[in-house]
Amino acid sequence: MIDIIGKKWWFLIFSAVIIIPGLISLILWGIRPAIDFTGGTLLEFQFLNKETKIENSDLRRELEKEELEIGSIQQSGENTFLVRLKSLEKDKSLKLFSGFSATYGEIKQIRSETVGPLIGQETAQNSLKAIVVASIAIIIYVALAFRHIPKPYSSWRFGICAVFALIHDILVVVGIFSILGHFYKVEIDSLFITALLTVMGFSVHDSIVVFDRIRENLIHLTGKEFSQIVNESIVQTLARSLSTSMTVILTLVALLLFGGESTRWFIAALLIGIISGTYSSIFNAAPLLVIWEERSRKKRKL
């Protein structure tokens, strides 16, 4: 039988190695918020003259002539661009498109969105509240769901360990996007928060599958050490967890390869989070539970 719990410290060290670069990036550079959080204007437009090849640098030069504060410029298709600006009034927007048309030919505006700074700040606060409330709700739900677990084991520990695993997943995703934001100017928006909440739900789902088997085995495998029961439970659910995750991962990879530019980083966040969630549910949540229970048992013996 695979001895996962026997190598628990190696798995936890591996998790730390993955998380630490992201934490350093967060401390040094933070994350790069989109206009959903900072306020500003998002423009998406397409140049219809296919004979003219337009680069990001061309647009940047034109925008700088207008003395506009540029957030980012991304190409979302053939001669199609997403431009984020700090703020842009309607008359300036019309002037900008007129200038583009005069220089590069006919232009088609796909979308134009403006978010005020107060709305952006409120969105950021509400996003943080959503993550905190979801974490507390998960602890309470798991504790109640496992309340009939045999004594002296605590259902609250199951809930808290599940939340530790999802915090691991959030740190992995946010850390990677902090690095991408610094080096590749990738911004996070409200879709990113949606991805985080989805990852949290997926991570907890996987953890509960393992924990539920642990609860069953605590009743049927009496007399065995807790670490042995947990290891057997992980092995018994390993194929199910990996199969479920692989179907989701393959779907997300297909969407990432063939989906649109507007959802690319949302899909990327989901993909990173679900890979991390699969790992943490198997190799972090249950091992943390074993460490906690073993230390608690030592204290009871003293």
N, C-alpha and C positions, 0 to 999 in steps of 0.2 A: 504493500500500500504506500502511496505517496505520503511522505512526512512533511506536510506544509507547516504545521505548528512547530515542529522541531527546528525549522529554519525561519521562524517568525521574525527574528531580529534582522536577518538579511533582507527580508521583504520590506521591513520598516525603514531600514537604512537606504534601500533603493528609492523608496518614496521620498525620503528626505533629500536625496541627491537630485531627484526630479524637481522638487519644490523650491529648493534653495536658490537656484539661478533666477527664477521668477520673482521670489521675494526680494532679492537684491535689486532686480530691475524695478520693482514697485517702489522700493525705498529711494533709489537714485532718480528714476524718471517718471514714476507713476504710470497712469494709463492715459491714453489719448482720447478724450471724450468727443463725440460727434455733436452736431448742433442740437440733437435731442436734449442734451444736458447743458450745453453752454449758451444756447441761443444763437441764431444766425440764419443764413439762407442756403438752401440746397438747390442747385440748378442741374438739370440733366437735359442735354440737347444733342442733336445729331446734325453734322454737316452733310448735306445731300449731294454735293459735288464729289463724286467718287474718284475723279481724276486727280484731286488734290489730296495728298497725304499730310495729315495734320498730327503733330506730336504734342505731348504735354508741355514741352518747353515753349512751343509757339503760343499756346493759350496763356501760360504763365507770363510771358512777355507782354501780351495784350492786356492782361489784368493788372499788371504792375504799372502800365501806362496810365490806367485809370485810377491809380493809387488806392486799390482795393486790398483789404486785409485777407489774404488767402489762407484758408484752412487746409485744403488738400485738393488735388486734381487727380482723378482716376479715369482711365479709359475703360468703358463698360461694353464696348463693341466696336465695330468698324466705323471710324470717324464719329463715335458716340462717347460723350464724356460726362462724368459726374464731378461737379465743382462745388466745393463747400467754402462759403465766405462768412466772415464774421457777421456782417449785416449788409443788406442791400435794399435800398428803397426802390419803389416801382419805376420811377422815372430813370433812375440809374440803370435798372435792369433793361429797360427798353433801349436806352442809349448803348448799353453793352452789346445787345444782340444786333443792333443796327451796325455797330462797328465790326462785329464778326461777319455779318452778311456782306459788308462792303469789301472786306479783306479776303474772305474765303468762299463767298458765294452763298447760295440759299441755305438757310438753317431752319431746323425744326425743333421747337421746344417740346420736350417730352414731359417734364414736370418742373414745378417751382414751388418750394416749400419754405416758409419762414416761421421760426420759433423764437419767441421773446425770451430774454434771459431769466425772467421770473418763472416762466413756465418750465424752462430747462432745469432750473434749480429745484423746482417742485418735483419734476420727474425723477431727478437724481435721489432726492430724499425718499420718495415713495418706493423707488426701486430697492433702496437699502432696507426700508421697513418691510417690504415684501419678503426679502431673503431672511431677515431676522424672525418674522412671524412664522414663516414656513418651517424654519429650523425648530422653533419652540413647539409648533404643532406636531411635528414629526416625533419629537421626544415623547410628548404626551400620548400620541397615538400608539407608538410602539410599546410604551410602558403599560398602557391599558390592554393592548392586544396580548401581551405576554404576562399578564398579572397572575395567571394560574401556574406559573412556572414553579417547579419543586423548590422548596427551601433547602439550603440557605441562599440560593441564587436570587439576585435582584433583577426585576424586570426593568427598572430604571437604568441599570447599567447597559442593558441591551439597546435601549433607546439612545442613550448618550454615545455609545460606541458607533451606532449607525450614523449619528450626526457628525462625529469625528471623521468618519469615512467620507461623508459628503462635503465637509469642510476641506478635506484633502483634494477632492475633485474641483471644488471652486477655486482653490489656490492654484492648482495646475492650470486651469483654463485662464484665469485672470493673469497669472504670471506669464504664460506664453503670449497672451495678447499685449501685455506690457512690453515684452521684448519686440513683438511685431510692430507695435506702435512706435517704438523708438527708432527701429532700423528701417521699417518699411511704411511708416506713416499710416498704419491701420488704426482706424477709429472704432470705438465701441458706441453703440446706439441702443435704443429701447429693444430692438430685436436680440441684442446680446444678453440683456437681462432675461428675456423670454427663454433664451437658450440655457442660461444658468439655472433657472427654475425647473426647466425640463430635465436637465442633468441631475438636479437634486432628487427629483421624483424617481428617475431611473435608478440612481445609486441606491436609494432607500429600498426600492422594489427588490433589487438583487440581494441586498443585505438581509431583508426579511425572509427571502427564500432560504438562505443559509441558517438564519436564526430559528426559523420555524422547524427545520430539521434538527437543530440542536435541542430544541424544546422537546420534540418527540423522542429523541434518543436519550435524553436525561431520564425519561420514564422507563424506556425499554432496556437501556444498557446500564442499569444500576450496578454499582460495584467497580466500574471503570473510573480512571482518573478523568477529571474534567477536560484536560488537554487532549486525551485520546478520543473522548466523545466528540469534541469540536472538530478534530482532524477527520474522523470518520464522516461527520456530517458534511464537511466541505467536499470531501472526495465524492460522496453520494450525490451532491448537487452540482458538481463541477461541470459535467457534460451538459446539463440543462442550462446552466448560467452561460456557458460559452456559446451554445447553440443559439440561444435567444439573442445574445449580444451580436453574434456574427451576422444574423439576418438584418439587424438594424444597421450595423456598420457597413455592410455591403450596399444597402439602400442609400445610405448617406454618401458613400464614395461615388456612387453613380450620380447622385444629385450634385455633388461637388464638381464632378467632371463635366456634366452636361447641363447643369442648371444655369440660371441667369446670374449676372454680376451682382445684382441688388441683394441676393440672398447668399452670396458666396461665403461671407465671413460668419453669417448665422449658422450655415451648415458646418463650417469648419469648427466653430465653437461646440456645436452638438457632437461632432465626430470626436474631437479631443476629449470632451467631457464623458462620453459614453465609454470610450476605451479606458479612461482613467477610472470611471465608475465600476466597470467590470473588474478591474484590477483591485481597487480598494475594497470592494465588497467581499472578495475572496481572500486577499492577502493582507488587509489592514483591519477591517471591522472585527472579524472573528479573532485574530491574534491579539488585538487590543483587549478584547473581552477576556481572553485567557490570562493575559498579564494582570489585568485588574483583579480577577477572581483569585489568582494565585497569591497575589500580595495581600488581598483581604483575608484569605485563609491563614496565611502566616501570622497576621496580626491577631486573628482569633485564637491561635495556639499560644501566643505569648501571655 
